[in-house]
Amino acid sequence: MTDHHPVAEYNRGLVEEFRANGGRVGGQFEGAPLLLLTTTGAKSGLERVSPVMYMALDGSYAVFATFAGMPMNPAWYHNLLANPQASIEVGEQTIAVRARFAEGEEREEIWTAQKLAAPGMAEYELKTDRVMPVVILEPS
């Protein structure tokens, strides 16, 4: 994805708004639990910042590789597979994290709770045959 791709442009604006307003944004994500995930590009080795919705867990954060129901996982997911060390910005805090990929019952419980909290996520699931990955970001 080039930096001139519409999604990249939109995300850049969201990142700027997030940082300028202490982690709060308006528009379609107003009031949603949003964090900024900084990963290392799997191919490029460059730092990549992605705004993603999250669910707070006990001391960690769950994020969801829905990619709006696209048939493939988002780039940040592949980046975490290649390098699970990352950082997140939550509100005005920056936290070093390590990604782990939830499976089985743990994944099902978190994903079910997220679909109840954010019904749009359930709609994404209907658009694709893939299982939506649930990634746990644990402070490292």
Buried (B, 14 or more C-beta within 10 A) or exposed (E): EEEEEEEBEEBEEBBEBBBEEEBEBEEEBEEBBBBBBBBBBBEEEEEBBBBBBBBEBEEBBBBBBBBEBEEEBBBBBBBBBEBBEBBBBBEEEEBEBBBBBBEEEBBEEBBEEBBEEBEEBBEBBEEBEBEBBBBBBBEE
